[in-house]
């Protein structure tokens, strides 16, 4: 599986597995000879040497014996913490004082913890107690202290694995932060919102002004696909008691002017949080966010019909021209009226949507556009709903097993996936 090959340090079936005790110091011990053989078989000898060299350079030691000596030398550890903060600041291009750099590194720690908390709260909520972090690892932000825990036999196997996992997630968070600063994503997101407010949405409404409406829909009993849908007002919705197979869905709509009329549109604007970007790197088996995270800016829109989807697309490109920027549409995929699309791991090829990337004004923005009917399928239909997709992609990509290996957490991921999907369907269809 690609992500295990890309992140071999997290592979509990490989030579970098966290065992019941830290690695033996003896160069020619039976354990180390077996480790060398396994590394040669898997072609990881060069990678091991590189990682070993990085550990020694980072901790300013020349051997694993020197690493262990640091475990009980508090004064020297404080010096190395300060030194390593400066090294990491230079590596990730962080400017500012020592305190500001440490604050940024602490932010990477919060992102790493946030990845686990996100999975606890959503995809693996039923098993939150099983995957909860060891308190000591949760409380530590220092990369030096986390690294030393990996070699400290006082810590349980689970704690040492979680220290290693947190270090790797912090490294990915740092790479993402560096790229965001290099690409100016915050400024581009602000520019994108201004473009929409100035050129796309109706000037008759105030910025942020939304109209409440509801979608009353009837769904197929076999797969919960949307049979029919109509838009009703909040007053009408209050009088509705949905029957089995019916759904009442709130949408908050803006308007845009096209063809001499104002067209309602529900819009969800997305900027991926760092935790979501880290998970995407893990799913893709990539360490470089420039390669794997191509949808930092995004917009999902929902219109009453496929005809209005086409109207909005024309309005969007013309709005870019009014803003004095040509807009090109890239990677277009249109399955609103049938056909298949090539989605990521865990997604259904039958998911209906109009998807593309718009390049304009120095930005590349992902657009996903739905009609009311396809939007309801995106929320509710069996094997297509986004909530199911969230579950499938974490398990099918191997990320769940990689972050919570069975020999440490004693969880059967195949069984958990099916349980979580069944629970998800109950919440969708009966909630």
MIGU-402052 format. One record per residue (C-alpha): residue number from 1; residue in three letters; chain; x, y negated, z. Coordinates in Angstrom, 1 decimal. Layout:
% residues N
SITE pami vonu torvo     px     py     pz
SITE  NUM  ALA     A      X      Y      Z
...
This chain:
% residues 431
SITE pami vonu torvo     px     py     pz
SITE    1  UNK     A    0.0    0.0    0.0
SITE    2  UNK     A    1.5   -3.3   -1.1
SITE    3  UNK     A    1.0   -5.3    2.1
SITE    4  UNK     A    2.8   -2.7    4.1
SITE    5  UNK     A    5.7   -2.8    1.6
SITE    6  UNK     A    5.7   -6.6    1.8
SITE    7  UNK     A    5.5   -6.6    5.6
SITE    8  UNK     A    7.5   -3.4    6.6
SITE    9  UNK     A    8.1   -4.8   10.1
SITE   10  UNK     A    4.4   -4.2   10.8
SITE   11  UNK     A    4.3   -0.7    9.4
SITE   12  UNK     A    4.0    1.7   12.3
SITE   13  UNK     A    4.7    4.6    9.9
SITE   14  UNK     A    8.0    3.2    8.8
SITE   15  UNK     A   11.5    2.7   10.2
SITE   16  UNK     A   10.7   -0.6   11.8
SITE   17  UNK     A    7.9    0.9   13.9
SITE   18  UNK     A    7.6   -0.2   17.5
SITE   19  UNK     A    8.3    2.8   19.7
SITE   20  UNK     A    7.7    3.6   23.4
SITE   21  UNK     A   11.2    2.2   24.1
SITE   22  UNK     A   13.3   -0.5   22.3
SITE   23  UNK     A   16.0    0.6   19.8
SITE   24  UNK     A   18.9    2.5   21.3
SITE   25  UNK     A   22.1    0.5   21.7
SITE   26  UNK     A   24.3    3.5   20.9
SITE   27  UNK     A   25.5    3.1   17.3
SITE   28  UNK     A   25.8    6.9   16.7
SITE   29  UNK     A   22.9    8.0   18.8
SITE   30  UNK     A   20.6   10.7   17.4
SITE   31  UNK     A   17.8    8.2   17.3
SITE   32  UNK     A   19.8    5.7   15.2
SITE   33  UNK     A   21.1    8.4   12.9
SITE   34  UNK     A   17.6    9.4   12.1
SITE   35  UNK     A   16.6    5.7   11.7
SITE   36  UNK     A   19.4    5.2    9.1
SITE   37  UNK     A   18.3    8.3    7.2
SITE   38  UNK     A   14.7    7.0    7.0
SITE   39  UNK     A   15.8    3.6    5.9
SITE   40  UNK     A   17.9    5.1    3.1
SITE   41  UNK     A   15.0    7.2    2.0
SITE   42  UNK     A   12.6    4.2    1.9
SITE   43  UNK     A   15.2    1.8    0.4
SITE   44  UNK     A   15.1   -0.5    3.3
SITE   45  UNK     A   18.8   -0.5    4.3
SITE   46  UNK     A   19.6   -3.9    2.8
SITE   47  UNK     A   16.5   -5.4    4.3
SITE   48  UNK     A   17.5   -4.0    7.8
SITE   49  UNK     A   20.9   -5.5    7.5
SITE   50  UNK     A   19.4   -8.9    6.5
SITE   51  UNK     A   16.9   -8.8    9.4
SITE   52  UNK     A   19.6   -7.7   11.9
SITE   53  UNK     A   21.9  -10.6   10.7
SITE   54  UNK     A   19.0  -13.1   11.1
SITE   55  UNK     A   18.4  -11.9   14.6
SITE   56  UNK     A   22.0  -12.2   15.6
SITE   57  UNK     A   22.4  -15.6   14.0
SITE   58  UNK     A   19.1  -16.9   15.5
SITE   59  UNK     A   20.1  -15.8   19.0
SITE   60  UNK     A   23.8  -16.7   18.5
SITE   61  UNK     A   25.0  -13.2   19.4
SITE   62  UNK     A   27.1  -10.6   17.6
SITE   63  UNK     A   25.5   -7.3   18.6
SITE   64  UNK     A   22.4   -5.8   20.1
SITE   65  UNK     A   24.3   -5.6   23.4
SITE   66  UNK     A   24.5   -9.4   23.3
SITE   67  UNK     A   20.7   -9.5   22.7
SITE   68  UNK     A   20.1   -7.5   25.8
SITE   69  UNK     A   22.4   -9.7   27.9
SITE   70  UNK     A   20.2  -12.7   27.1
SITE   71  UNK     A   17.2  -11.0   28.7
SITE   72  UNK     A   18.6  -11.8   32.2
SITE   73  UNK     A   20.5  -15.1   31.4
SITE   74  UNK     A   17.8  -17.8   31.9
SITE   75  UNK     A   20.2  -20.7   31.5
SITE   76  UNK     A   21.5  -19.5   28.1
SITE   77  UNK     A   18.0  -18.7   26.9
SITE   78  UNK     A   17.0  -22.3   27.5
SITE   79  UNK     A   20.0  -23.5   25.4
SITE   80  UNK     A   19.1  -21.0   22.6
SITE   81  UNK     A   15.5  -22.2   22.7
SITE   82  UNK     A   16.6  -25.8   22.1
SITE   83  UNK     A   19.1  -24.7   19.4
SITE   84  UNK     A   16.5  -22.5   17.6
SITE   85  UNK     A   13.9  -25.3   17.7
SITE   86  UNK     A   16.3  -27.4   15.7
SITE   87  UNK     A   17.1  -24.5   13.3
SITE   88  UNK     A   13.4  -23.8   12.6
SITE   89  UNK     A   12.7  -27.5   12.2
SITE   90  UNK     A   15.3  -27.7    9.5
SITE   91  UNK     A   14.1  -24.5    7.8
SITE   92  UNK     A   10.4  -25.7    7.7
SITE   93  UNK     A   11.4  -29.3    6.8
SITE   94  UNK     A   10.0  -30.7   10.1
SITE   95  UNK     A   10.9  -34.3   10.9
SITE   96  UNK     A   10.8  -35.9   14.3
SITE   97  UNK     A   12.1  -35.6   17.8
SITE   98  UNK     A   12.9  -32.3   19.5
SITE   99  UNK     A    9.5  -32.6   21.3
SITE  100  UNK     A    7.6  -33.1   18.0
SITE  101  UNK     A    9.3  -30.1   16.4
SITE  102  UNK     A    8.5  -27.9   19.4
SITE  103  UNK     A    4.9  -29.2   19.2
SITE  104  UNK     A    4.8  -28.1   15.5
SITE  105  UNK     A    6.2  -24.7   16.4
SITE  106  UNK     A    3.6  -24.4   19.1
SITE  107  UNK     A    1.0  -25.1   16.4
SITE  108  UNK     A    2.3  -22.1   14.5
SITE  109  UNK     A    1.8  -20.0   17.6
SITE  110  UNK     A   -1.8  -21.2   17.9
SITE  111  UNK     A   -2.4  -20.3   14.3
SITE  112  UNK     A   -1.0  -16.8   14.9
SITE  113  UNK     A   -3.2  -16.3   17.9
SITE  114  UNK     A   -6.1  -17.8   15.9
SITE  115  UNK     A   -5.8  -15.0   13.3
SITE  116  UNK     A   -6.4  -12.4   16.0
SITE  117  UNK     A   -9.2  -14.4   17.6
SITE  118  UNK     A  -10.9  -14.9   14.2
SITE  119  UNK     A  -11.0  -11.1   13.8
SITE  120  UNK     A  -12.2  -10.6   17.3
SITE  121  UNK     A  -15.0  -13.1   16.9
SITE  122  UNK     A  -16.2  -11.9   13.4
SITE  123  UNK     A  -15.0   -9.0   11.4
SITE  124  UNK     A  -14.2   -6.8   14.5
SITE  125  UNK     A  -16.4   -8.4   17.1
SITE  126  UNK     A  -17.8   -5.1   18.4
SITE  127  UNK     A  -14.3   -4.1   19.2
SITE  128  UNK     A  -13.1   -7.4   20.7
SITE  129  UNK     A  -12.0   -5.7   23.9
SITE  130  UNK     A  -10.0   -3.1   22.1
SITE  131  UNK     A   -7.9   -5.5   20.1
SITE  132  UNK     A   -7.5   -8.2   22.8
SITE  133  UNK     A   -3.9   -9.5   23.0
SITE  134  UNK     A   -1.7   -8.8   26.0
SITE  135  UNK     A   -1.9  -11.8   28.3
SITE  136  UNK     A    1.8  -12.4   28.4
SITE  137  UNK     A    2.1  -12.5   24.6
SITE  138  UNK     A   -1.0  -14.8   24.3
SITE  139  UNK     A    0.7  -17.3   26.7
SITE  140  UNK     A    4.1  -17.4   24.9
SITE  141  UNK     A    4.8  -19.8   22.1
SITE  142  UNK     A    8.6  -19.7   22.0
SITE  143  UNK     A   10.0  -17.6   19.1
SITE  144  UNK     A   13.1  -16.8   21.1
SITE  145  UNK     A   11.1  -15.4   24.0
SITE  146  UNK     A    8.9  -13.4   21.7
SITE  147  UNK     A   11.9  -12.0   19.9
SITE  148  UNK     A   13.6  -11.0   23.1
SITE  149  UNK     A   10.5   -9.2   24.3
SITE  150  UNK     A   10.8   -6.8   21.4
SITE  151  UNK     A   14.1   -5.6   23.0
SITE  152  UNK     A   12.9   -5.7   26.6
SITE  153  UNK     A   12.0   -2.2   27.9
SITE  154  UNK     A   10.1   -3.8   30.8
SITE  155  UNK     A    7.3   -4.5   28.3
SITE  156  UNK     A    4.8   -1.9   27.2
SITE  157  UNK     A    4.9   -0.7   23.5
SITE  158  UNK     A    1.7   -2.6   22.8
SITE  159  UNK     A    3.1   -5.9   24.2
SITE  160  UNK     A    6.3   -5.5   22.2
SITE  161  UNK     A    4.4   -4.8   19.0
SITE  162  UNK     A    2.2   -7.9   19.6
SITE  163  UNK     A    5.3  -10.0   20.2
SITE  164  UNK     A    6.7   -8.9   16.8
SITE  165  UNK     A    3.3   -9.3   15.1
SITE  166  UNK     A    3.0  -12.9   16.5
SITE  167  UNK     A    6.5  -13.8   15.3
SITE  168  UNK     A    5.6  -12.7   11.8
SITE  169  UNK     A    2.3  -14.5   11.8
SITE  170  UNK     A    4.0  -17.6   13.1
SITE  171  UNK     A    6.5  -17.4   10.2
SITE  172  UNK     A    3.6  -17.2    7.7
SITE  173  UNK     A    1.9  -20.2    9.4
SITE  174  UNK     A    5.1  -22.2    9.2
SITE  175  UNK     A    5.4  -21.4    5.4
SITE  176  UNK     A    1.8  -22.5    4.9
SITE  177  UNK     A    2.4  -25.7    6.8
SITE  178  UNK     A    5.5  -26.5    4.9
SITE  179  UNK     A    3.7  -26.0    1.5
SITE  180  UNK     A    0.8  -28.2    2.6
SITE  181  UNK     A    3.2  -31.0    3.5
SITE  182  UNK     A    5.1  -30.6    0.2
SITE  183  UNK     A    1.9  -30.6   -1.9
SITE  184  UNK     A    0.1  -33.3    0.2
SITE  185  UNK     A   -3.0  -31.2    0.5
SITE  186  UNK     A   -4.6  -33.4    3.2
SITE  187  UNK     A   -4.4  -36.5    1.0
SITE  188  UNK     A   -5.7  -34.5   -2.0
SITE  189  UNK     A   -8.7  -33.3    0.0
SITE  190  UNK     A   -9.5  -36.9    1.0
SITE  191  UNK     A   -9.1  -38.0   -2.6
SITE  192  UNK     A  -11.4  -35.1   -3.7
SITE  193  UNK     A  -14.2  -36.2   -1.2
SITE  194  UNK     A  -13.8  -39.8   -2.5
SITE  195  UNK     A  -14.1  -38.6   -6.1
SITE  196  UNK     A  -17.4  -36.8   -5.3
SITE  197  UNK     A  -18.9  -39.7   -3.3
SITE  198  UNK     A  -17.9  -42.3   -5.9
SITE  199  UNK     A  -18.5  -40.5   -9.1
SITE  200  UNK     A  -20.6  -37.3   -8.7
SITE  201  UNK     A  -23.3  -37.8   -6.1
SITE  202  UNK     A  -26.2  -40.2   -6.6
SITE  203  UNK     A  -25.4  -43.8   -5.6
SITE  204  UNK     A  -29.0  -44.2   -4.4
SITE  205  UNK     A  -28.2  -42.1   -1.3
SITE  206  UNK     A  -25.8  -43.0    1.6
SITE  207  UNK     A  -22.6  -40.9    2.0
SITE  208  UNK     A  -23.5  -37.8    4.0
SITE  209  UNK     A  -27.3  -38.3    3.5
SITE  210  UNK     A  -28.9  -34.9    3.1
SITE  211  UNK     A  -32.4  -33.7    2.4
SITE  212  UNK     A  -33.7  -30.6    4.3
SITE  213  UNK     A  -35.4  -27.9    2.3
SITE  214  UNK     A  -36.0  -24.1    2.6
SITE  215  UNK     A  -35.7  -21.2    0.3
SITE  216  UNK     A  -38.6  -18.7    0.8
SITE  217  UNK     A  -37.6  -15.5   -0.9
SITE  218  UNK     A  -38.8  -12.0   -1.3
SITE  219  UNK     A  -36.3   -9.1   -1.5
SITE  220  UNK     A  -36.2   -5.6   -3.1
SITE  221  UNK     A  -36.6   -2.9   -0.4
SITE  222  UNK     A  -33.9   -0.7   -2.1
SITE  223  UNK     A  -30.9   -3.1   -2.1
SITE  224  UNK     A  -32.3   -6.4   -0.7
SITE  225  UNK     A  -31.7   -8.2   -4.0
SITE  226  UNK     A  -33.8  -11.4   -4.4
SITE  227  UNK     A  -37.0  -10.7   -6.4
SITE  228  UNK     A  -38.4  -14.2   -6.2
SITE  229  UNK     A  -37.7  -17.5   -4.6
SITE  230  UNK     A  -39.3  -20.9   -4.2
SITE  231  UNK     A  -38.3  -24.1   -2.6
SITE  232  UNK     A  -40.5  -25.4    0.3
SITE  233  UNK     A  -40.5  -28.4    2.6
SITE  234  UNK     A  -39.6  -28.3    6.3
SITE  235  UNK     A  -43.4  -28.8    7.0
SITE  236  UNK     A  -44.3  -25.8    4.9
SITE  237  UNK     A  -41.5  -23.8    6.5
SITE  238  UNK     A  -42.9  -24.3   10.0
SITE  239  UNK     A  -46.1  -22.6    9.0
SITE  240  UNK     A  -44.3  -19.5    7.6
SITE  241  UNK     A  -43.8  -16.3    9.5
SITE  242  UNK     A  -41.4  -14.2    7.3
SITE  243  UNK     A  -42.7  -10.7    6.7
SITE  244  UNK     A  -40.4   -7.7    6.3
SITE  245  UNK     A  -38.4   -8.2    3.1
SITE  246  UNK     A  -38.8  -12.0    3.2
SITE  247  UNK     A  -36.2  -14.6    4.1
SITE  248  UNK     A  -36.4  -18.2    5.0
SITE  249  UNK     A  -33.1  -20.0    4.3
SITE  250  UNK     A  -32.3  -23.6    5.2
SITE  251  UNK     A  -30.4  -25.6    2.6
SITE  252  UNK     A  -29.3  -29.3    3.0
SITE  253  UNK     A  -29.2  -30.9   -0.4
SITE  254  UNK     A  -27.6  -34.0   -2.0
SITE  255  UNK     A  -28.5  -35.3   -5.4
SITE  256  UNK     A  -26.8  -36.2   -8.6
SITE  257  UNK     A  -28.1  -38.2  -11.6
SITE  258  UNK     A  -28.2  -36.5  -14.9
SITE  259  UNK     A  -30.6  -36.6  -17.9
SITE  260  UNK     A  -32.4  -39.6  -16.6
SITE  261  UNK     A  -33.4  -37.8  -13.3
SITE  262  UNK     A  -32.1  -37.0   -9.9
SITE  263  UNK     A  -31.3  -33.3   -9.4
SITE  264  UNK     A  -31.1  -31.7   -5.9
SITE  265  UNK     A  -28.0  -29.7   -5.1
SITE  266  UNK     A  -26.8  -27.9   -2.0
SITE  267  UNK     A  -23.0  -28.3   -1.5
SITE  268  UNK     A  -20.6  -26.7    0.8
SITE  269  UNK     A  -17.1  -28.2    0.6
SITE  270  UNK     A  -14.3  -25.9    1.8
SITE  271  UNK     A  -10.7  -26.5    2.9
SITE  272  UNK     A   -9.3  -23.2    4.1
SITE  273  UNK     A   -8.1  -23.3    7.8
SITE  274  UNK     A   -4.5  -22.0    8.4
SITE  275  UNK     A   -5.8  -18.7    9.9
SITE  276  UNK     A   -7.7  -17.9    6.7
SITE  277  UNK     A   -4.6  -18.6    4.7
SITE  278  UNK     A   -2.5  -16.4    6.8
SITE  279  UNK     A   -5.0  -13.5    6.4
SITE  280  UNK     A   -5.0  -14.1    2.7
SITE  281  UNK     A   -1.2  -13.7    2.5
SITE  282  UNK     A   -1.5  -10.5    4.5
SITE  283  UNK     A   -4.2   -9.2    2.2
SITE  284  UNK     A   -2.3  -10.1   -1.0
SITE  285  UNK     A    1.0   -8.7    0.4
SITE  286  UNK     A    2.7  -12.0   -0.2
SITE  287  UNK     A    5.0  -14.0    2.0
SITE  288  UNK     A    4.9  -17.1   -0.3
SITE  289  UNK     A    1.8  -19.2    0.0
SITE  290  UNK     A    2.5  -20.9   -3.4
SITE  291  UNK     A    1.8  -17.5   -5.0
SITE  292  UNK     A   -1.1  -16.1   -2.9
SITE  293  UNK     A   -3.1  -19.2   -1.8
SITE  294  UNK     A   -4.5  -20.9   -4.9
SITE  295  UNK     A   -7.9  -22.0   -3.6
SITE  296  UNK     A   -7.1  -24.5   -0.8
SITE  297  UNK     A   -9.6  -27.0   -2.1
SITE  298  UNK     A  -13.0  -25.6   -2.9
SITE  299  UNK     A  -16.7  -26.4   -3.5
SITE  300  UNK     A  -19.7  -24.2   -3.5
SITE  301  UNK     A  -22.8  -25.6   -5.1
SITE  302  UNK     A  -26.4  -24.2   -5.3
SITE  303  UNK     A  -29.0  -25.5   -7.8
SITE  304  UNK     A  -32.6  -24.5   -8.5
SITE  305  UNK     A  -31.9  -22.8  -11.9
SITE  306  UNK     A  -29.2  -21.7  -14.3
SITE  307  UNK     A  -30.2  -24.6  -16.6
SITE  308  UNK     A  -29.4  -27.0  -13.8
SITE  309  UNK     A  -26.1  -25.3  -13.2
SITE  310  UNK     A  -25.1  -26.1  -16.8
SITE  311  UNK     A  -26.4  -29.7  -16.3
SITE  312  UNK     A  -24.2  -30.1  -13.2
SITE  313  UNK     A  -21.1  -28.8  -15.1
SITE  314  UNK     A  -21.6  -31.4  -17.8
SITE  315  UNK     A  -22.2  -34.1  -15.2
SITE  316  UNK     A  -19.0  -33.0  -13.4
SITE  317  UNK     A  -16.7  -33.3  -16.4
SITE  318  UNK     A  -18.3  -36.6  -17.4
SITE  319  UNK     A  -17.8  -37.9  -13.8
SITE  320  UNK     A  -14.1  -37.1  -14.1
SITE  321  UNK     A  -13.8  -39.1  -17.3
SITE  322  UNK     A  -15.5  -42.0  -15.6
SITE  323  UNK     A  -12.9  -41.7  -12.9
SITE  324  UNK     A  -10.3  -42.0  -15.7
SITE  325  UNK     A   -9.1  -38.4  -15.4
SITE  326  UNK     A   -9.5  -35.6  -17.9
SITE  327  UNK     A  -10.8  -32.4  -16.4
SITE  328  UNK     A   -9.9  -29.0  -17.6
SITE  329  UNK     A  -11.6  -25.8  -16.5
SITE  330  UNK     A   -9.4  -22.8  -15.8
SITE  331  UNK     A  -10.1  -19.1  -15.0
SITE  332  UNK     A  -13.8  -19.4  -15.9
SITE  333  UNK     A  -15.9  -16.4  -14.8
SITE  334  UNK     A  -19.7  -16.6  -15.5
SITE  335  UNK     A  -21.9  -13.7  -14.2
SITE  336  UNK     A  -25.0  -15.7  -13.3
SITE  337  UNK     A  -27.0  -14.0  -15.9
SITE  338  UNK     A  -25.3  -10.6  -15.9
SITE  339  UNK     A  -21.9   -9.0  -16.6
SITE  340  UNK     A  -19.0   -8.2  -14.3
SITE  341  UNK     A  -16.2  -10.3  -12.8
SITE  342  UNK     A  -12.8   -9.3  -11.5
SITE  343  UNK     A  -12.9  -10.0   -7.8
SITE  344  UNK     A  -10.4   -9.4   -5.0
SITE  345  UNK     A  -10.1   -6.4   -2.7
SITE  346  UNK     A  -13.4   -5.6   -1.1
SITE  347  UNK     A  -15.6   -7.6   -3.5
SITE  348  UNK     A  -18.3   -6.2   -5.8
SITE  349  UNK     A  -17.8   -6.6   -9.6
SITE  350  UNK     A  -21.6   -7.2   -9.7
SITE  351  UNK     A  -21.5  -10.4   -7.6
SITE  352  UNK     A  -23.3  -13.1   -9.6
SITE  353  UNK     A  -21.7  -16.5   -9.7
SITE  354  UNK     A  -20.2  -19.1  -12.0
SITE  355  UNK     A  -16.6  -19.6  -10.9
SITE  356  UNK     A  -13.8  -21.7  -12.2
SITE  357  UNK     A  -10.9  -23.9  -11.2
SITE  358  UNK     A  -11.1  -27.6  -12.2
SITE  359  UNK     A   -7.8  -29.4  -12.7
SITE  360  UNK     A   -8.1  -33.2  -12.4
SITE  361  UNK     A   -6.5  -36.2  -10.7
SITE  362  UNK     A   -3.5  -34.2   -9.6
SITE  363  UNK     A   -5.7  -31.6   -7.9
SITE  364  UNK     A   -6.8  -28.0   -8.7
SITE  365  UNK     A  -10.2  -27.3   -7.1
SITE  366  UNK     A  -12.1  -24.0   -7.0
SITE  367  UNK     A  -15.8  -24.3   -7.9
SITE  368  UNK     A  -18.3  -21.5   -7.2
SITE  369  UNK     A  -21.8  -22.4   -8.5
SITE  370  UNK     A  -25.0  -20.5   -7.9
SITE  371  UNK     A  -28.7  -20.7   -8.7
SITE  372  UNK     A  -31.0  -20.3   -5.8
SITE  373  UNK     A  -31.5  -16.6   -6.6
SITE  374  UNK     A  -27.9  -15.7   -7.0
SITE  375  UNK     A  -27.0  -17.7   -3.8
SITE  376  UNK     A  -29.5  -15.6   -1.9
SITE  377  UNK     A  -28.0  -12.4   -3.3
SITE  378  UNK     A  -24.6  -13.8   -2.3
SITE  379  UNK     A  -25.9  -14.0    1.3
SITE  380  UNK     A  -28.2  -11.0    1.6
SITE  381  UNK     A  -27.9   -8.3   -1.2
SITE  382  UNK     A  -26.5   -5.0   -0.1
SITE  383  UNK     A  -22.8   -4.4   -1.2
SITE  384  UNK     A  -22.6   -8.0   -2.5
SITE  385  UNK     A  -23.3  -10.2    0.5
SITE  386  UNK     A  -20.4  -12.4    1.6
SITE  387  UNK     A  -20.6  -11.1    5.2
SITE  388  UNK     A  -20.0   -7.5    3.9
SITE  389  UNK     A  -17.2   -8.7    1.7
SITE  390  UNK     A  -15.5  -10.3    4.7
SITE  391  UNK     A  -15.5   -6.9    6.4
SITE  392  UNK     A  -14.5   -4.9    3.4
SITE  393  UNK     A  -11.5   -7.0    2.4
SITE  394  UNK     A  -10.0   -6.8    5.8
SITE  395  UNK     A  -10.2   -3.0    6.0
SITE  396  UNK     A   -9.8   -2.1    2.3
SITE  397  UNK     A   -6.6   -4.2    2.0
SITE  398  UNK     A   -5.1   -2.4    4.9
SITE  399  UNK     A   -4.8   -5.5    7.0
SITE  400  UNK     A   -6.8   -4.2    9.9
SITE  401  UNK     A   -4.6   -1.1   10.2
SITE  402  UNK     A   -1.5   -3.2    9.8
SITE  403  UNK     A   -2.4   -5.6   12.6
SITE  404  UNK     A   -4.0   -3.0   14.9
SITE  405  UNK     A   -2.2    0.3   14.2
SITE  406  UNK     A   -3.9    3.5   15.4
SITE  407  UNK     A   -1.0    4.7   17.5
SITE  408  UNK     A   -1.2    1.5   19.6
SITE  409  UNK     A   -4.9    0.6   19.6
SITE  410  UNK     A   -6.4    4.1   19.1
SITE  411  UNK     A   -9.0    2.9   16.6
SITE  412  UNK     A  -10.2    4.8   13.5
SITE  413  UNK     A  -10.4    1.9   11.0
SITE  414  UNK     A  -12.4    3.9    8.4
SITE  415  UNK     A  -15.1    4.7   11.1
SITE  416  UNK     A  -15.0    1.1   12.3
SITE  417  UNK     A  -15.5   -0.3    8.8
SITE  418  UNK     A  -18.6    1.8    8.3
SITE  419  UNK     A  -20.0    0.9   11.8
SITE  420  UNK     A  -19.4   -2.8   11.2
SITE  421  UNK     A  -21.0   -2.7    7.7
SITE  422  UNK     A  -24.1   -1.0    9.2
SITE  423  UNK     A  -24.3   -3.6   11.9
SITE  424  UNK     A  -23.9   -6.4    9.4
SITE  425  UNK     A  -26.8   -5.0    7.3
SITE  426  UNK     A  -29.0   -4.8   10.3
SITE  427  UNK     A  -28.3   -8.4   11.2
SITE  428  UNK     A  -29.0   -9.5    7.6
SITE  429  UNK     A  -32.2   -7.5    7.0
SITE  430  UNK     A  -33.8   -7.5   10.5
SITE  431  UNK     A  -32.4  -10.7   12.0
